[in-house]
Amino acid sequence: MRKLVLLSIIGLYAGAWVAGAADANLELNILSAYVNYGQVGNDEAVFQPSFDVAGPYGFGFNLWANMDLTDNARSWWPNTAGEWSELNLELNWTAPLEGPVSLTLGGVYFAYPQQASEVLIPEDSGEVIVQPHPADGGYEVYILVEAEDVLLSPRAQFYHDLGNADDWHAELAIGHTIELTAALSLDLTAILGMAGKYYVEDNFGSDAGDAITHAQFEATLNYALNEKITLGLTGAFMTILDSDIRDDVKESDIYPDVDFFFGGLTIGYTF
């Protein structure tokens, strides 16, 4: 898997340079936790790099990965420090629309190389069968509508999970950037999440049904060292909103907490 990640990154670099017209951005994030759509996948430090390429004709590609930095027994991938635990490969297309509103269609492939194998013991034979768990974790498609050049830059993203849940979830967001100096800026973002009943059951262990699942508030202080390199300090607060989901998460202890602060350091490089 390490070779796959390395070859993918090399291929993206080469593709961006050969295409010439493509824009590429590399982000290296060291965060105090892995929080995803209201779910705390790891409440200890993680490394999350991302490589994004925006090519001609509106097509784009993104490679995102997660690595736990500690051997945390409560992680989605327990005690796998220093190993790639999740790899997301995304293809997207942005429609050539005029005006402030943009429309993007995308698909994401998920791989989980640290997913544990499953041990089966059939009652009829009693023979122990080890069933290796495939790294293939499923697929997701999405529609993104956003308006960057209007007040609060509203954004709506609707996802359909083609994996175990086979259900929808969505996020609505607003944001604002405050230019403090020529090189220093503050990004503020508020996110509201919602999901269908099967997604809620599969990812929160709750039978609450369709729900407004969570809210997340983010603040990132960015400092541009030059035209290509940006350093950032980010902080966020996530809270599960639905009372039934909160109660179920607390009772099952599926996640460490229903209200969670996290943050970290980011480095961005634009090609």
C-alpha positions as CSV (number, residue, x, y, z in Angstrom):
1,M,0.0,0.0,0.0
2,R,2.9,2.4,0.7
3,K,4.1,1.7,-2.8
4,L,0.7,2.4,-4.2
5,V,0.4,5.8,-2.4
6,L,3.9,6.8,-3.5
7,L,3.3,5.8,-7.1
8,S,0.0,7.7,-7.1
9,I,1.6,10.8,-5.8
10,I,4.4,10.6,-8.4
11,G,1.9,10.0,-11.1
12,L,-0.1,13.1,-10.0
13,Y,3.0,15.2,-10.0
14,A,4.0,14.1,-13.4
15,G,0.5,14.5,-14.8
16,A,0.3,18.0,-13.5
17,W,3.6,19.0,-15.0
18,V,3.0,17.3,-18.4
19,A,-0.5,18.8,-18.8
20,G,0.9,22.3,-18.2
21,A,-2.6,23.7,-18.0
22,A,-3.3,21.9,-14.7
23,D,-3.2,23.5,-11.3
24,A,-2.0,21.4,-8.4
25,N,-2.0,21.9,-4.6
26,L,-0.3,19.8,-1.9
27,E,-1.5,19.9,1.7
28,L,0.2,18.3,4.7
29,N,-2.0,18.3,7.8
30,I,-1.0,17.2,11.3
31,L,-4.1,17.1,13.5
32,S,-4.9,16.2,17.0
33,A,-7.8,13.9,15.9
34,Y,-9.5,12.4,12.9
35,V,-13.1,13.8,12.7
36,N,-15.3,13.0,9.7
37,Y,-18.9,13.9,9.2
38,G,-19.6,14.1,12.9
39,Q,-17.7,10.8,13.6
40,V,-14.5,10.7,15.7
41,G,-12.4,8.1,13.9
42,N,-9.4,8.7,16.2
43,D,-9.1,11.0,19.2
44,E,-5.3,11.1,19.0
45,A,-2.8,12.6,16.5
46,V,-3.0,11.9,12.8
47,F,-1.2,12.8,9.6
48,Q,-3.5,13.6,6.7
49,P,-1.9,14.6,3.3
50,S,-3.9,15.7,0.3
51,F,-2.9,16.3,-3.3
52,D,-5.4,18.1,-5.6
53,V,-5.1,18.6,-9.3
54,A,-7.5,20.8,-11.3
55,G,-7.1,19.9,-15.0
56,P,-8.5,21.1,-18.3
57,Y,-12.2,20.9,-19.3
58,G,-13.3,21.1,-15.6
59,F,-11.9,17.7,-14.6
60,G,-10.1,17.3,-11.3
61,F,-8.5,14.6,-9.2
62,N,-7.8,14.4,-5.5
63,L,-5.7,11.9,-3.4
64,W,-6.3,12.0,0.4
65,A,-4.8,9.7,3.0
66,N,-4.8,9.1,6.8
67,M,-2.1,7.8,9.0
68,D,-2.4,7.4,12.8
69,L,0.6,8.8,14.6
70,T,0.0,6.9,17.9
71,D,-1.0,3.3,18.7
72,N,-4.5,4.2,19.9
73,A,-6.8,1.3,20.8
74,R,-9.9,3.5,20.2
75,S,-9.0,4.3,16.6
76,W,-11.0,3.0,13.7
77,W,-7.8,1.1,12.9
78,P,-6.4,0.2,16.4
79,N,-2.7,0.2,17.1
80,T,-1.6,1.0,13.5
81,A,0.7,4.0,14.1
82,G,2.9,4.8,11.1
83,E,0.7,2.8,8.6
84,W,-1.6,4.2,6.0
85,S,-5.1,3.4,7.3
86,E,-7.3,5.1,4.7
87,L,-6.8,6.2,1.1
88,N,-9.4,8.2,-0.8
89,L,-9.2,8.6,-4.6
90,E,-11.6,11.2,-6.0
91,L,-12.5,12.2,-9.6
92,N,-14.7,15.2,-10.2
93,W,-16.0,17.5,-13.0
94,T,-17.0,21.1,-12.6
95,A,-19.6,22.4,-15.1
96,P,-18.6,25.4,-17.2
97,L,-21.2,27.8,-15.8
98,E,-21.1,31.5,-15.9
99,G,-21.8,33.6,-12.7
100,P,-21.0,33.1,-9.0
101,V,-22.5,29.6,-8.7
102,S,-20.6,26.5,-9.6
103,L,-21.7,22.8,-9.9
104,T,-19.4,19.9,-9.4
105,L,-20.1,16.2,-9.8
106,G,-17.7,13.7,-8.2
107,G,-17.0,10.1,-7.2
108,V,-14.8,8.8,-4.4
109,Y,-13.2,5.4,-4.0
110,F,-12.3,4.4,-0.4
111,A,-9.6,1.9,0.5
112,Y,-8.8,0.7,4.1
113,P,-5.6,-1.3,4.1
114,Q,-5.6,-1.8,7.8
115,Q,-9.1,-3.2,8.0
116,A,-9.0,-6.4,10.1
117,S,-9.6,-9.8,8.6
118,E,-12.8,-11.7,9.8
119,V,-12.6,-15.0,11.6
120,L,-15.6,-17.3,10.9
121,I,-16.4,-20.6,12.8
122,P,-19.4,-22.3,11.1
123,E,-21.6,-24.2,13.5
124,D,-22.0,-27.2,11.2
125,S,-18.3,-27.9,10.7
126,G,-16.6,-26.0,13.5
127,E,-13.7,-25.3,11.2
128,V,-12.0,-22.0,11.7
129,I,-12.1,-19.9,8.5
130,V,-10.0,-16.7,8.1
131,Q,-11.7,-14.4,5.6
132,P,-9.3,-11.6,4.6
133,H,-11.1,-8.3,4.5
134,P,-10.6,-6.5,1.2
135,A,-8.9,-3.1,1.3
136,D,-11.8,-2.0,-1.0
137,G,-14.0,-0.1,1.3
138,G,-16.7,1.2,-1.1
139,Y,-17.6,4.1,-3.2
140,E,-19.4,7.4,-2.9
141,V,-20.8,9.9,-5.4
142,Y,-21.7,13.5,-4.7
143,I,-23.1,16.8,-6.1
144,L,-21.6,20.1,-4.9
145,V,-23.2,23.5,-5.4
146,E,-21.3,26.5,-4.1
147,A,-21.2,30.3,-4.5
148,E,-17.7,31.6,-3.7
149,D,-18.2,35.3,-4.7
150,V,-21.3,36.0,-2.7
151,L,-21.9,36.8,1.0
152,L,-20.7,34.0,3.3
153,S,-19.9,31.7,0.3
154,P,-22.7,29.2,0.9
155,R,-22.0,25.6,-0.1
156,A,-24.3,22.5,-0.3
157,Q,-22.8,19.0,-0.8
158,F,-25.1,16.0,-1.2
159,Y,-23.5,12.5,-1.0
160,H,-24.8,9.0,-1.8
161,D,-22.9,6.2,-0.1
162,L,-22.7,3.1,-2.3
163,G,-21.2,1.0,0.5
164,N,-22.8,-0.7,3.5
165,A,-25.2,2.1,4.3
166,D,-26.4,2.7,0.6
167,D,-27.9,5.9,1.8
168,W,-27.5,9.7,1.6
169,H,-25.8,12.3,3.8
170,A,-25.3,16.0,3.2
171,E,-23.5,19.1,4.5
172,L,-24.5,22.7,4.3
173,A,-21.7,25.3,5.0
174,I,-21.0,29.0,5.1
175,G,-17.7,30.7,5.4
176,H,-15.9,34.0,5.4
177,T,-12.2,35.0,5.0
178,I,-10.8,38.0,7.0
179,E,-7.7,39.5,5.4
180,L,-5.7,40.6,8.5
181,T,-2.6,41.7,6.6
182,A,-1.2,41.1,3.1
183,A,0.2,37.7,4.2
184,L,-2.1,36.8,7.1
185,S,-5.7,35.7,6.8
186,L,-8.4,34.1,9.0
187,D,-10.8,31.6,7.5
188,L,-14.1,31.0,9.4
189,T,-16.4,28.1,8.5
190,A,-19.7,26.7,9.9
191,I,-21.0,23.3,8.8
192,L,-24.4,21.6,9.3
193,G,-24.6,17.8,8.6
194,M,-27.7,15.6,8.0
195,A,-28.2,12.0,6.9
196,G,-30.7,9.3,6.0
197,K,-31.7,6.6,8.5
198,Y,-29.5,3.8,7.1
199,Y,-26.4,6.1,7.1
200,V,-27.2,7.1,10.7
201,E,-27.6,3.4,11.7
202,D,-24.5,2.3,10.0
203,N,-22.2,5.2,11.1
204,F,-23.6,6.2,14.5
205,G,-25.1,3.0,15.7
206,S,-28.5,4.7,16.2
207,D,-32.0,4.0,15.0
208,A,-32.9,7.7,15.2
209,G,-33.9,7.7,11.6
210,D,-33.3,10.7,9.2
211,A,-31.6,13.4,11.3
212,I,-29.7,16.6,11.4
213,T,-26.6,14.9,12.7
214,H,-23.9,17.4,13.6
215,A,-22.5,20.9,13.5
216,Q,-18.9,21.9,13.1
217,F,-17.2,25.2,13.5
218,E,-13.7,25.9,12.2
219,A,-11.2,28.7,12.3
220,T,-7.9,28.6,10.4
221,L,-5.2,31.2,10.6
222,N,-3.1,31.2,7.3
223,Y,0.2,32.8,6.7
224,A,1.6,33.0,3.2
225,L,5.4,32.6,3.3
226,N,5.5,33.4,-0.5
227,E,3.3,32.8,-3.5
228,K,3.6,29.1,-3.2
229,I,3.9,28.1,0.4
230,T,1.2,28.7,3.1
231,L,1.4,27.8,6.8
232,G,-1.8,27.3,8.8
233,L,-3.0,26.9,12.4
234,T,-6.4,25.4,12.6
235,G,-9.0,24.7,15.4
236,A,-12.4,23.2,15.3
237,F,-15.4,22.2,17.4
238,M,-17.8,19.4,16.4
239,T,-21.0,18.6,18.2
240,I,-23.7,15.9,17.5
241,L,-27.0,17.7,17.4
242,D,-29.7,15.0,17.4
243,S,-30.6,14.1,20.9
244,D,-31.4,10.4,20.1
245,I,-28.1,10.0,18.3
246,R,-26.2,11.7,21.2
247,D,-27.8,9.3,23.7
248,D,-27.1,6.2,21.5
249,V,-23.5,7.3,21.0
250,K,-23.0,7.8,24.7
251,E,-24.6,4.5,25.6
252,S,-22.8,2.4,23.0
253,D,-19.5,4.3,23.5
254,I,-19.0,4.0,19.7
255,Y,-17.1,7.3,19.7
256,P,-15.1,9.0,22.5
257,D,-17.4,12.0,22.8
258,V,-20.4,13.8,21.3
259,D,-18.8,17.2,21.7
260,F,-15.2,17.4,20.5
261,F,-12.4,20.0,20.1
262,F,-9.5,19.3,17.7
263,G,-6.9,21.2,15.7
264,G,-3.5,21.2,14.3
265,L,-0.9,22.5,11.8
266,T,-1.2,22.7,8.0
267,I,1.3,23.3,5.2
268,G,0.2,24.1,1.7
269,Y,2.2,24.2,-1.5
270,T,0.8,25.4,-4.8
271,F,2.4,24.3,-8.1
